[in-house]
Amino acid sequence: MPLYVQDTGGTGRPVVLIHGWPLSSAAWSKQIPALTQAGYRVIAYDRRGFGRSDKPATGYDYDTLTQDLDRLMTDLDLRDATLVGFSMGGGEVARYVATHGEDRLRSVVFASAVPPYLKKSDDNPEGPLDDATAEEFETNLRADRQAFFEQFTKDFFTAGDTLKVTGEERDEALELCKQSSPDAALGCMQAWATTDFRDDLIKIEIPALVLHGLADGIVPFEGSGQRTHRMVTHAELVTIPDAPHGCNTSHPEAFNKALLDFLKD
């Protein structure tokens, strides 16, 4: 499965950036220069179906997406690497450790990430996503992609009632959304909304950082990052006050500081 990959190269320790839904590796534009300047080799790729990667009709479950990640790690022979999963990408991080182990890894980062399990159910009452909301998301996306992405990008960068990015930054994110294929957008929406990562998280033994905005209206901290921090042994937690879901864009200085401080250890 051909993926579009950005690789800064060099001899620095590898940091692999896994983007959120429904964006692409271009969403890391405020992190890649900071990481490169700090001496790291940065690898950022477009998930299948998004950005400049191939767009097959199927393969949008987390097991398949994690196979793509493993192939990337193997092909580039990455070792002592840190995986940074933003939002949906946090699921790939959790599933990668559970499926492929930690031999190639030094540490992992869950940024605004969907684990442990978004779907509210009898055995997951803390899940922040109920069936009615999930169905509304899917219905609206199927009915009018343009209108859905317009609203989604506003919510993505809004804390309370305030948009925390410039209009240009929101427009850039909107254009990335439009690059997703319909199959990928719908398939991955179902994946991040319904996949249970609780058994995956408890297998993580390497250092972990949970980084989350406290005003995240897409993946609320209390139902995701806070629970992940409790479940992952020795995980470090950094929260960003008044930051929305897209905190790597809205609050890049705080986001990058937390990430770089963690990577130094």
C-alpha positions in Angstrom: 0.0 0.0 0.0 2.0 3.1 -1.2 2.0 5.9 1.3 3.2 9.5 0.9 6.0 9.9 3.3 8.0 13.0 4.4 11.4 12.1 5.9 13.8 14.8 7.0 16.6 12.2 7.1 19.7 12.6 9.1 21.2 10.6 12.0 18.9 12.0 14.7 16.5 9.8 16.7 13.4 9.1 14.6 10.1 10.7 15.5 7.1 9.3 13.6 4.1 11.7 13.3 0.7 10.1 12.7 -2.0 12.6 11.8 -5.6 13.0 12.8 -8.8 12.5 10.9 -9.6 13.6 8.2 -6.3 15.6 7.7 -2.9 14.6 6.4 0.8 14.9 7.3 0.6 18.6 6.3 -1.2 19.2 9.6 2.2 18.8 11.4 3.6 21.9 9.7 4.2 23.6 13.1 5.9 20.6 14.6 8.2 19.4 11.9 10.6 22.4 11.8 10.8 22.5 15.7 11.6 18.8 15.8 14.1 19.0 13.0 15.8 22.0 14.6 16.1 20.0 17.8 18.1 17.4 15.9 15.4 14.7 15.4 14.8 12.7 12.2 11.1 13.4 11.5 8.9 11.0 9.5 5.4 12.1 8.8 3.1 10.2 6.4 -0.4 10.4 4.9 -2.6 7.6 6.1 -4.1 5.5 3.3 -7.0 7.3 1.7 -5.8 10.8 2.9 -3.6 13.5 1.5 -1.3 12.3 -1.2 -1.4 8.6 -0.4 -3.2 6.0 -2.5 -6.9 5.8 -1.9 -8.1 2.2 -1.9 -11.8 1.4 -1.4 -11.2 -0.7 1.7 -8.7 -1.2 4.5 -9.8 1.5 7.0 -9.9 -0.6 10.1 -7.2 -0.2 12.7 -5.6 -3.5 12.2 -5.0 -2.7 8.5 -3.9 0.9 9.2 -1.4 -0.5 11.8 0.0 -2.9 9.2 0.7 0.2 7.1 2.6 1.7 10.0 4.5 -1.4 10.7 5.5 -1.6 7.0 6.8 2.0 7.2 8.8 1.2 10.3 10.3 -1.9 8.7 11.0 -0.4 5.3 12.8 2.5 6.9 14.4 0.3 9.5 13.4 2.7 12.3 14.7 1.9 15.7 14.7 3.7 19.1 11.7 5.6 17.6 9.0 7.7 19.2 5.5 7.4 17.8 3.3 10.5 18.1 -0.3 9.8 17.4 -2.7 12.8 17.1 -6.4 12.1 17.6 -7.2 9.1 15.4 -3.5 8.5 15.2 -3.4 7.6 18.8 -5.3 4.5 18.0 -2.6 3.4 15.6 0.0 3.9 18.3 -1.9 1.8 20.8 -2.6 -1.0 18.3 1.0 -1.0 17.0 2.4 -1.7 20.5 -0.2 -4.4 21.1 0.3 -6.1 17.8 4.0 -5.5 16.9 5.6 -4.9 20.2 8.0 -2.3 21.5 11.3 -3.5 20.0 11.6 -0.6 17.6 10.3 2.0 20.0 11.7 4.3 22.6 8.5 6.0 23.6 5.0 6.9 22.5 2.8 10.1 22.6 -1.0 10.3 22.7 -1.9 13.8 21.5 -5.6 14.8 21.7 -6.0 11.0 21.1 -9.1 8.8 20.8 -8.0 5.9 23.2 -9.0 4.2 25.3 -12.5 3.9 23.8 -14.8 6.6 22.5 -18.1 4.6 22.2 -20.4 4.9 25.2 -21.7 1.5 26.2 -22.8 -0.5 29.2 -19.2 -1.7 29.8 -17.7 1.7 28.9 -20.0 4.3 30.5 -17.2 6.9 30.5 -17.1 6.8 26.7 -17.8 10.3 25.4 -19.5 9.3 22.1 -23.1 8.0 22.3 -24.8 6.2 19.4 -27.0 9.1 18.5 -24.1 11.5 18.0 -22.1 8.9 16.0 -25.1 8.3 13.7 -25.5 12.0 13.2 -21.8 12.4 12.3 -22.1 9.7 9.7 -25.4 10.9 8.3 -24.1 14.4 7.9 -20.9 13.3 6.3 -22.7 11.2 3.8 -25.3 13.9 3.0 -22.9 16.8 2.3 -19.1 16.5 2.8 -18.5 20.2 2.2 -20.9 21.3 4.8 -19.7 18.7 7.3 -16.1 19.6 6.9 -16.9 23.3 7.2 -18.5 22.7 10.6 -16.0 20.1 11.7 -13.0 22.4 11.1 -14.7 25.1 13.2 -15.4 22.7 16.0 -11.8 21.3 15.7 -10.2 24.6 16.5 -12.9 26.1 18.9 -12.5 26.3 22.7 -15.8 27.2 24.3 -17.2 29.7 21.8 -13.9 31.0 20.5 -12.1 30.0 17.4 -8.5 29.7 18.4 -6.8 29.8 15.0 -6.8 32.3 12.1 -9.3 32.0 9.3 -6.4 31.1 7.0 -5.4 28.2 9.3 -8.9 26.9 9.4 -9.1 27.1 5.6 -5.9 25.2 5.3 -7.3 22.4 7.4 -10.5 22.4 5.4 -8.5 21.9 2.2 -6.8 18.9 3.8 -10.2 17.4 4.7 -11.3 17.7 1.1 -8.3 15.6 0.0 -9.7 12.5 1.8 -11.5 10.0 -0.2 -15.2 9.4 0.7 -14.4 5.7 1.5 -11.5 6.7 3.7 -13.4 9.4 5.6 -16.4 7.2 6.3 -14.3 4.0 7.0 -12.0 5.8 9.4 -14.8 7.6 11.1 -16.4 4.2 11.9 -13.0 2.9 13.1 -12.1 5.7 15.5 -15.7 5.9 16.8 -16.0 2.1 17.6 -12.6 0.6 18.3 -11.8 -0.4 21.8 -8.1 0.2 22.7 -8.3 -0.7 26.4 -6.6 -4.0 26.1 -3.9 -2.4 23.9 -3.1 0.4 26.3 -2.3 -1.9 29.2 0.5 -3.6 27.1 2.5 -0.3 26.9 5.6 -0.5 29.1 7.8 2.1 27.5 7.6 5.8 28.5 4.4 7.5 27.3 3.2 11.1 27.1 -0.5 12.0 27.1 -0.9 15.6 25.7 -4.4 17.1 25.6 -6.2 20.4 25.4 -8.6 21.0 28.3 -11.2 22.6 26.0 -11.2 19.8 23.5 -14.8 19.6 22.2 -14.1 16.7 19.7 -12.3 14.2 21.9 -13.0 15.5 25.5 -10.1 15.1 27.9 -12.2 13.5 30.6 -13.3 10.7 28.4 -10.0 10.1 26.6 -6.7 11.5 27.6 -7.4 11.4 31.4 -8.4 7.8 31.1 -5.4 6.9 29.0 -3.1 8.5 31.5 -4.6 6.3 34.2 -4.3 3.1 32.2 -0.8 3.4 30.8 1.9 2.6 33.3 4.3 5.5 34.1 2.6 7.8 31.6 3.3 11.5 31.9 0.4 13.9 31.5 0.5 17.4 30.1 -2.6 19.5 29.6 -3.0 22.8 27.7 -5.5 25.1 29.3 -8.2 26.6 27.0 -6.9 24.6 24.0 -9.2 23.0 21.5 -8.8 19.6 19.8 -6.4 21.0 17.2 -4.0 22.2 19.9 -0.9 21.5 17.8 -2.0 24.3 15.5 -3.7 26.6 17.9 -1.1 26.3 20.7 2.1 25.2 19.0 4.5 26.7 21.5 2.9 24.8 24.4 2.5 21.7 22.3 6.0 21.7 21.0 7.5 22.4 24.4 5.7 19.5 26.0 6.8 17.2 23.1 10.4 18.3 23.1 10.7 18.1 26.9 9.4 14.5 26.8 11.7 13.5 24.0 14.8 14.7 25.9 14.3 12.0 28.5 
